[in-house]
């Protein structure tokens, strides 16, 4: 038995509650090493009493390239739980507790060594926001989506459809333009919009905020935004805003006051400045990345926290928005994160908080900060598998399994999954292959979490890295890839009409370099089989006709295709 591979961390993503009494416990072991794993559990104060202890076999539910993962999930009578493990490889056996590995276990001293979940309260675990499982999202970069107000000053617009944008390009899109496309969203199957920043800013992207309490006039005003939110809600479409609270514009009144008054400014400690005043030449203040016109806010400062939470609550109370995506959330203080969550959930427990965290973020998703993140642990292996082609189906399945097990089930359900966004290449362009875009879309739609399309992807909009990924949406339907649009609608409709795809369990596997994703519950299962290769692949005869297929006929992938079947 490989004891070095065995891992369990109590009160983590390996031991958590999904509701007040529903407990999940996970144990990791070397792949194909153990023959039997049991959990021996009870109300923690009764663990020394044999008649009170429960013993259950744990199921080997997931595997990656190196490890097997054994899972116990059950509603318990009391959420103060004590437990240990029994492990056997068929030759030797051990009890596993906080003491490590022992041939015999003394239950009379269990209070000193058992694993525990000491207590679970309503406010302590991460709750699932129920609308997330039904969500088909759509990300919009407002300046590039659609012009709706032709009465505004249009002289600032310097970008046309089909032109490659530059960093200083303005397309003229606005809130009325989004409002005018509600029927388009409904026809596509979209029921949630995520807008990149809409607040006052000099740039086209608006990530350098001048005033959080003002809608940028290029987009509209408060009246227009209220109208948009209300009309979206009337049509059962939710809206998530982008909160850029890590940094602010150097042209904002707040930072200008610091430039003028130095340490005498009441805002001086809102920033992280090395010295008594701002040095705009040598840049003696912390900023976003190395961008000097985006000074970072000191998000552990109490006044900054009060200010930012007032912004966050303002848009919930006044406009009834459904969520926030927090820009560069991995660089915000834990103190701010907790304050935002506290204030948001008081107003609306179903208002989602999503972080832009590119790294593993399970520290943020334990119930006291974020609900979920932009799932780059889905995006990263997807890019390597389908675009860079430097990992095979086995490695892809392993990485997706690892990413899934990084988070609790509730957080996985609320993940913002994307194959492209405003910070990445368009997937088709990165892969240099439109087929890969459609395969990626099938995986996105079938996967656990909230699938979010990036505007225009459904009609073939392409482009390289920023700013090329931010082209204007061309509303001339003659320019659209109609076949892609039809397949996108078909996939979205399939997800919306099958409960197992919205709330079922997930498994990632491989077979002969074919990737297999299965969504299942007790009643039914659907399987996605992906051929990413540029050659024909024959399958064993299918008993059932594929529900949706691309580049597949008569039990054979032509090349670069996928099928979805019901098992």
N, C-alpha and C positions, 0 to 999 in steps of 0.2 A: 504494500500500500504506500503510495507516494504522499506522505504526510505534509510535505512542503507545499503541495498544490491545494491543499484543503483550506478553504477560507470561509469565514462567516463574520460579519460585522453587525452587532446588534444595533437597533434603532438607527437604521440607515436604509439605503435602497435594497439591502438584503434582509431587512426586517422592518415592516411598516404596516400601518393601518390605512385602508382605503375608505373606511367609514368608521363609525364609533366602535364597532366590534368586529369588523372583518380584517383578519390578520393574514399577511403574507410573510413567509420565511423562506429564504433561499440559501442553499449551501453549494459551494463550488468545490469540484474535485477534478483530478486529472482525468482526461478523456478515456473512457472505457476501462477505468481502474476499479470502480466499486461495483459490487453485485447487489448490495442492499444498503439503503439509508433509511433510518427511522428517526422521527422526532418524538421525544418523550416530554410531554408538556402538561401544565396544570395552572390553576390559580396559583400565583407565585408563593403564597403562604402555605399552600398545601403540597408542595412538591416533595416533601419528605414522607408523605403518606402514600403508600402503595395503592390503596383503594381509590385515591383521588387522582392519580396520574393517568393520563391518556397516552397511548402509544399508537402512532400511525406511520405507515410506509410513505416516504416522500417520493414523488414522481420525478423521473428524469425527463424534464420538459424541454430543455434547451441545450444545445451544444454549439461550441465554436471550434476553431482549429486545435485548441489546446485543452479545453475544459468541458466538463458536463456540469449542468446546473440542476439541482434537485429542488423542487418547489412544494411547499405546504401552503394551502390557502383554506381558511375556514372561519366561520363566525364563531367567536368564543363567548362564553357566558360572562366572563369578567375580563376587562382589557388590561389587567395587571397579570402578566403571563410570565411564568418561569419555564425554561426548557433546556434540554441538552440533546445531543445527537448520538445515535448508535450507528457505527459504520462497519461494514464488512466487505472484504474483497473475495470472500469464499475460502480464504485460508486463515487470515487473521482478522481480529475485530477490536474496535476501540470505542470507548465513550469519549465524546468530544464536548468540552465545556470551556469556561474561562480559564480553567487550569491547564488546558491543552488536551493531550490524549492519554487516556488511562485504560488499563485492561479491566479494571473494576471501578465502579463508581459508588461512592458512599452518599446515599441520599440523605442521611441524617445530618450531613454537613452541607447540604445543597445550597443553603442560604449564603454560603461563602463563595460559591464557584459557578452556579448555574448562569446561563444567559438569561437576560430579562428584558421585557418591555415593561418598564416600571409602572407606567400609567398612560392612558390616552384620554384626552379631553376634546370637546368639540372644536376648540380653536387651535389644536396642536397639529392635526394632520392636514395634509393637502386635500382639499375637497375637489371633486370633479364638478366642473361647470357643465350642466347637462346639455346646453345647446351646442357644445363643441363637437360632440360626436356626429351631429347632423350637418356640420359646416362644410361648405364648399367655398373657399375664399378666393379673392381676386385682389391683387395688389395694383394700385394705381399711383403713378408718378404724375401728379395733377397737371403740371405744366405741359405734359406731352400727350394727354389723353384726348381731350376734345374741347374745342372752343364753343361755348354756348352763349356768351354775352358779347354780341357784336356792337353794342352801344358804348362799350368801354374804350379807352384810348388803346389802339392797337399798334401804335408806332414802335413799341418796344419789341415787337415780334420780329425775329430774324431767322426763323427756322421753318422750313416747309416739309410736308410729308415726302419721304424718300431721300431726304438729305441726311447726311451723317452729322449728328450734333457735335458741337464743340463745348468746351467748359463754360463758355459765356453765351450759349444759345438759349433763346426763349421761344417756346412754341405757342404760347398763348392759351393753353388749356385752363379751365376754370371750374368752379363748383357747379355752375349752371350746365356746363358741358357734361358733367357726371350725372346730374339730375336728369338730363335729357336722354340718358342711355339706360334708364331703369328697365325698360322693356327688353333691351339687349341683354342685361344681366339675367333677367328672369328666363329668357329664351335659352341662354347658355346653361342655366342651372345654378347660378351664383346666388348665395344667400348671406355673404359677408364681404364687406370691402375693407381693405387696409390702405389708408392714404398716407403717403410720405408727407413730411411736414407742410402745414398750411398756414403757419404763423408768419408775421411780418418779418421780411428778410430782403436783402438786396440781391440775393443769388437766385438762380432758377431752381436749385434743389431745396433751398430753405433750411438747410441744416446749420446755418449760422444765424440764430434768432436775434432779432432786434427787440421784439416785444411779444411775449407769449400770450398776452391778453388781446391781441389784435389779429384778425384774419388778414392775410396779405391781400391788398386791393387788386392785385393781378388775378386773384381767385374769386374775390367777392367780399362780402361783409358778414356780420353776425346774422342778419336777417336771412341772407341767402343760405348760410350754413344751417340755420335752424330749419329752414324749408327743406333742405336736402335730407337732413337726419329724419325729419318727420315723414317725408315721402318714402324714404328707404324703409322705415319701420312699418308704414302702412302696407308695404309690399313684402314684409317679412324678411328684410335684408338688414343685417347688423352692420355697424361701422366701428372700426378701430383706428385711433389716431396715433401718430408718431410723436413721442415726447423726447425732445432733444435736451436733456438736462445735465449732461456731462460737461457741456461747454456752451458758450454764448458768443454772439458776434462782438468783435473788438470795437464795432461802431455803435454798440448799444449804449444807451444813456448810463447804464450801470458801470460799464467798464470805462467809459469816457470820464465819469466822475472820479474814478481811481487814477486815471492818467493825469487829470488836472490837479487833484488834491493829495495824491500819495497817501501816506498813512493817516492823514486827517479825514480822508473819505470814510463815510460810514460803511462803504462797501469794500474797503481794503481787504478785510479778512474773508470776503466772499471768494477770493482768488488765492492762488498759491504763488507768492511773489518773493523772490530772493533779493531783499533789499528794502529800502524805504519808499521807493517809487518805481513806476513801470519804466523799463528801458526797452523802447520799441525797436531799437536797432539790434541790440545784442540778445534780445528776447530772454529776460530774466524771470519769466513766469511760465508755469506749466500750461500747455495747450493740447488740444486734440492732435494726436500724432505729432507732426512737426509743423502744423498749420498755424502760423502766428496770428491770423485773424480770427482764430477760434480759441480764446483763452478758456481753460478749464475752470469750472466752478468747484469750490471746496465743499463737496457735498456731505461733509461731516459737520459743517458749521450750522449751528441751530437756526440762525436767521435764513440761511440758504434753504434749509430743509422746510422751514415755515413758508417761504416764498414758493418753492416748487410744489409743495402739497396744496397750496392755495390755487395754483394753476391747474393741477390735476383734478381737484374737486370742482373747480369752476366749470369745466367742460362736461362733467357728469351732471351737476345740478342744473345748469342752465340749458344744456343741449341734449342730455340723456344719451351720451355716447355709450358704446357697449364694451370698450376696452382701450388699453394703452399698449403700444409697443415702445419699449424704452431703449433708445439709441445708446450704444456703447455701455450697456448696463453692467458689464463686467468691470467697468472702471468707476461705477458709482459706489458710494459707501454703503455698507450693510445697514448703517443707521438710517440713511435715506430710504433704502429699499423697504425697511420695516415700517417706516413712517408712511410711505406711499400706500403700502398694503393695508395698514390699519385704517387710514382715512377712506380709501376706495371701498373696502369691504363694508365699512359702516354705511355708506351710501347705497351700495348695490353689491351684494355678495356674488352676483353673476357677472360682474364687470371683470373681464379678463385682463391680466397683467403678463405680458410676454416680453422677455428680455432678448436683446441682441447679444448673445454670448456665443462666440465662435469655438470656445473650448468646452470641455466637460463642465457641466453647470449643476450637478446634483446638489451642491452645497446651497444653491439658491432656490431649490424646488422642494424644500422640506415642509412648506406650509407657512413660513414666516416672511417670505419675500415674493418670489415670482410664482406664477402658476405654471409657466412653461417657458421655452426659449424658441428662437428660430433654430430649427433642428439641423445644424451643420454636421452633426454626426450621422445624419441621413444623406445630406448633400455630398459630403466629402467622398465616401466610398462609391456613391453613384457616379460621380465625375470620373473617378479612377477606373471604374468598371466599363462605362459606356463611352466616355470621351477620350481619356488618355489611353485606355485599353492596356493598362499595366498591372491589373489584377484580374484573376479569373473568377468564375462563379463561386468556387469554394471560398475564396478569400472575401468576396463580396458578401456572401451569406454570413460568414463569421463576423465581419465588421458590423453588419446590421444587427446581428444578435447582441454583440457587445454594446452597441449604442442603445438598444432597447433596454438591456438590463442595467444600464447606468442610471435609469430613472424609475420612479414608482409608476405603477399602472396608470393612476389618475393623471400624472404629468404627461405620460406618453399619449394618452387620449387627447390632451390639450396642446400637443406640440404643433407649431407652425412649420409644416413641411413644404419645401419648395425645391424646384429643380433649377431655378434662376431667379434673380431679383436685380434691384438697381445697383448692387455692389458686385455683381458677377457678370461674366460673359453670358449672352444668351446661349442656351444649351446647344441648339442646332449649330451655332457658329463655333462654339468650343469643340464640338465633336466633328465639325465639318461634314455633317451627315444628318439629313432630316429624319431618317429612320430612327436614329438614336434618340431624337427628341420625342418621338411617339412611344418608343419603348420606355423611356424615362417617365413619360406621362402615365403609362399603364401602371408602373410601379408606384408612382405618387398616389394615384387614385386607389389602389388596392391596399396601401400600407395603413397601419394604425396611425392616428393623428389627423390633424386638419390639413387637407390638401389646399394649397394656395397657388393659383396661377398668377403669372406676371403678365400684366396687360399686353395684349396683342399676340401672345404666344399661340393662342388658339387659331389665329389666321395666318401664321407664318412670319411674324415679325422677328427679325434676327438682328445681330449686332455683336460687336466685340466688347471689350472691357470698358468701364466708365471712361468717357461719356457715351460711347457707341451703343451701350445697352439701353440707352434712354431716347430712342428715336420717337418721332411722332407716330401715333396710331393713325394709319391711313384709312379713312372711312369710305374710300372708294372700293366697293365690294369687288370690282374687277381686279383689284390687286390682291385679293385674299386667296389663300390656299383653302378652297372649299372642302376638299377631301379631309384635310386635317381638322377643320372646324366640325365636320360631321362626326368624325371619330371621337373628338373631344367631347362633344355633346353626348354621344353614346356612352362613353366611359363615365361621365358625370351622372347621367341618368341611371346607369347600372348601380353605381354606389348609393345614390339617393333612395333607390327602391329595394335595397337589400340590407336588412338590419345587421346581418353578420359582418358586413363590410364596415359598418359604423361602430359596432360595439363588440364584435367577436374577438377572439384571441388571434395571435399572429405567430407564424413560424417561418423561418428563413432556411432554405435548404438548397442543394445543388445536385445535379446528376449529369455526368458527361459534359461538363461546362455549360449546361443549361441551368439557369437560375430558376428556383421555384419558391414562390411566396404563397402561403396558405392562410386564409382567414376562416375561422371555424368557431362554432359553438356546439352545444349538445344536439342540436337539431340538424345542422347542415354545414357544409364546407364548400368553399370556392378556392380554386387553385389557379394562380397565374404562372405560366411557364414561358420563360424568355430565352430566345436564341439571339445572342448579341453578335454572332459570327457571320462572316461573309461567305458562308457555304451552306449548302442544304444539310438539314439534319432530319433523319427519320425517327419517328417515335413509335413505340409499340401501339398497336391498334387501339384507338380510343373507343370506349364504349358509348360515349355521349358526344354529340356534336358540340363544338366550341360555341360558347355564348357570344363572345367577341373575339375576333382574330385579326391579325395584321401580318401579311406575307406568310400565309399558311393555307394549305389545301391538301386534302386527302392524306392526313396523318404525316405530312411532311412540311417543315419550314422551308420556304423557298430560300430565304436568307434574312437575317436581321429582322426578326419578327417576334410576335407574342400571341399566345392564346389564353383565354380564360374559360375554364370548364367548371362544372359543378360535380363534385365527387359523390 
